[in-house]
Amino acid sequence: MPSTKEIRIRIRAIKNTAKITRAMQMVAASKMKRAQDATLKNRPYTLEAYRVYLNLTRDNRLSHPIMARNDKASKKLLVVVTSDKGLCGSFNSAVIRKSAEYIGTDKNIDVITYGKYAGNFFRRTNTNIVASFTDFPVHPHTRDTRALIKTMTDAYLSGEYSEVAFCFTLFESTLKQAPTIRTILPLGVDQSNQAEPIEDKNITIKFEPSPKEVIDYLIPRILETWIYQLFLESIASEQSARMVAMKNATDAASDLVEDLNLTYNSIRQASITQELAEISAAANSFERN
């Protein structure tokens, strides 16, 4: 059985750890609130971008290279979005597990990694990594996704890949985040996961100055909007997972301190009882003599 001194040292160490996890919980909660607000506020804009896309594709005169399928290409490209930091529960492992299931034993899938966890994993598995990005900002701007968009669209337009998919974490609530695979290119293949149809079939579209100029401008903007939303979803999920993980760690530390205090008090009480018994026995022995 440990001594009371050892237990006191352990209680002190756990309390210091709890202070750290509580501070990290508060920081994560602050970042989580801002990330969740950005995600939820941008969703209607993304939905409206999809509505515009659906209405544009009704016109047979309109076409764009990233809307066309590359059926002759045998390879696929997967973009995996994780975090640069840990201490966020199963957030990273869930995304990596989902992407690994998607790849399976297929050797014709290349990967673009976002975050150190994805990069480290796929380097260990000898997967062909086309590009690797780290240090993505917690509060991103659409310009932060342009390097990725250029890399994936250039590769797709060159005919190298038949499709480009994203593995990211869909934010559902503070306590629930869902690892998700979504096909991005060819554009619009896997964006129809809305609660109900949102295509406006009764409207008439007029183009100014010309259909080609309109589509050449709008399609890249729509793609940028979709990808930006995917990153907002992942960031909100990461901060939520980290806040919950730090809260659980703080609560576990508090429970452990309570258990150790009970053990400490029990050992101390037993020690006092033993000392009293020894004193009493010594006194009785003295009286008999």
N, C-alpha and C positions, 0 to 999 in steps of 0.2 A: 504494500500500500504506500502511495507517495506521502511525503511529509507535508506538513502545513506550509512550509516555506516553498516547496516546489509548486504547490497548488496556487499560492499567492502570486508567484512569478508567472504561472500560466494564465491566471485570471487577468493580470496586468497586460500581458501580451495580446490576449484576445480582445480586451477593451481597446487597445491601441489600433488593432486591425479593424474593429468595428467603427472607430472614428474615421478611418480611411474609406471604408466601404460606404459609410453614410455620406461623406463628402462627395464621393463619386456618384452616388445615387442622386444627390441634389443637382450636380452638374448635368448628369444625363437627363434628369427630369426637365431642366431648363431647355436643353437642346431638343429634347423630344417634343415639347410643346410647340416650338417654332417649326420643327420639321413636319409635325402632323398638320399644323395650320397650312403650311405651304402645299403639302400633298392634297389636302381636301379642297383647298381653294383652286388648285390648278386642274382638278378633275373635270369640272364643267367645261373648261376651256378645251381640254383634250377631247371630251365628248363632242363638243361643237366642231372641232377639227375633223373628227371622224364623220360627222354629218355632212360637212362640206365635201369630204372625199367621196362619200357615197353618191352625192348629187353630181359630182364631176364625172364619176365613172359611168353614169347613165348616158352620157353623150359619146357616141361611137367615134366621133372625130378626135377625141382626146386620147393621147397615149404618152407614156413616158418610159424611159429605159428601166427605171427601178420598179415599174409596175409589171413588167414582162417577166415571164418565167425563163430560167436558164435550164431547160430540160436536158441539154447535152452535157452539162457539168455533172460530174460524179461525186464531187466533194461538197461538204456542208461546213458552215462556220457557226460556232457557238460562242456567244459573249457571256461570260460568267461574272456576276457582280457580287463581290463579298466586301468585307471591311479591311482596313489596315490594322485595326486594333482588336484585341480579344476582350475577355470579360463581358461577353454579351450572350451568355447561355449557349443555346444550340443554333444561333443565327447562322454562323458560317458553316458549321458541319451540315446543316440541313440543305443549304444551297449546293454545297459540294456533292452531297449524296444524290441530290436531284439531277445535277449535271452529269454525274458518273453513270446514273441509270440511263440517261438520254444517250450518252456515248456508247455505253455497253462495250462490245468488242469491235465496234465499227472503227476501222483505221482511216476512214475517209472523212473524218471530222477534225477540223482545225479549231483552235481556241484563241480567243482574245480574253485576257484576264483583267479584271478590275479589282484592286485590293490585294494586299500581300498574301492573304490566306489562299486565295485562288491560285496566285502565281506559284507559291511554294508547293501546293498540292500537285498541280499539273506538271511542274518540273520533275517531281519525284516519280510520276507515272510515265515519264517520257512522251507525253502528248506534245504534238507540234503546236507551239505557241506562236501565233502570228505577231501579236503585240501584247505588251503588258503595261498597265497603267496603275499608278499608286498615288497616294496623297490627294485623293479627290476631296474637294471642300465639303464641309458639313452643310453649308448653306449655298448650294451651287447656283450658277447662272446657266442659261442655255449655251453660252459660249464655251462653257467647260466641257460640253459634249461634242464639240465640232471636230476635234482631232479624231475621236472614235468614229464619228459619222463619215468623215472623209476616208478613213482607213477601210471601213466595211463597204461603203458604196463603191469606192474605186475597185476593190477586189471583186465585188458582185458585177459591176458593169464590164469588167474585163472578161467575164464569162468563167471565172475560176470556180464559183460556187453556185449550186442550184438553189440554195436558200440560206438565209442568215437568221438565227434564232437567239433569243436572250434567255438566260436563266437568272432570275432575280427574285426578290421576296416581295410579294404583294401585301401591303398593309391593310389589315382588316380591323384591328382594334389594338389597344395597348397590350392586351394579353394574347392576341392571336395574330400570327403572321404566316403566310402560306408561300413556300417556295414554288415558283411557277416557271414553266417554259412557254415562251411566246414567240412565234415566227414573225419577224419584222419585214424581211425581204423574201419574195416579192411583196411589195407594199399592199397592205390591206388583207392579206390571206388570213391572218389570225387576230384581227382586231374586232371581230363581230361578237365579242363575249359580253354584250350589253343585256340589261334586263328585258328590253323590248326593242323592236325595230325602230330605228331613228331616221330612216330614209324618208325624205319629203318627195313623194311620188307625184304630187299634183302641182309642183312649181315649174315654172319655165325659166330656163337659164339663158342669159344673154352675156356675151363675152366682149370685153372692151380692154385693150385694143384688138386682140385676136385670141382664139382659143389656145394656140401654141404658147404665146407669151404668158398667158394666165397660168397654164398648167406648169410651165417651166419655172415660174416663180413660186406657185403654191405648193407643189409636191415636196420640194426640199424643206419648206417651212413646216408642213404637216409631219414629215418624218422627224424633224428636230423636236417638235412638240411631243410626239409619242415617246421618243427616247428620253427626253427630259423628264417626262412623267414617270417612266420606269425607274430612273435614278431617285426621284423624290420618294417613290414607294419604298425603295430599298433603304434609303437613309432614315425615313420615319420608322421602319421596321427595326433597323439596327439600334437606334436610340431607345426605342420602346423595350427591346430585348435587354439592352444594357441596364436600363433603369430597373426593370423587374429583377434581373440577376443580382444587382447590387442590393436591392431591397431584401431579397431572399438571403443574401449573405449576411446582411446586418441583423436580420431577424434570427438567423441561425447562430450568430455570435452571441446575441443576447440570451438565447435559450441555453447555450453552452455555459455562459457565465453563471446563469441561475443554477444549473446543475452542479457546477464546480463550487459555488457558494454553499450549496447544501452538503456536498461532500466535505468541504472545508469545515463547516460547522459541526458535522457529525464526528469528524476526526478530532476536532478540538474538544468537543463535549466528552468523547471517550477518553481523551487524554486527561481532562480535568477529573472525570469520574475515577480513573485509575489512580491519580495522585491522591485524591481524597481517601480512596480505599487503602492506599499504602500508609498514609498518615494515621488513619484510624487503626490500622493493624499495628503500627509501631507504638501508638499510644496505649493500646490494650496490652501489648507485650511489656511495656514499661510499668504499667500498673500491677501486672501479675508479679513482676520481679521486685 
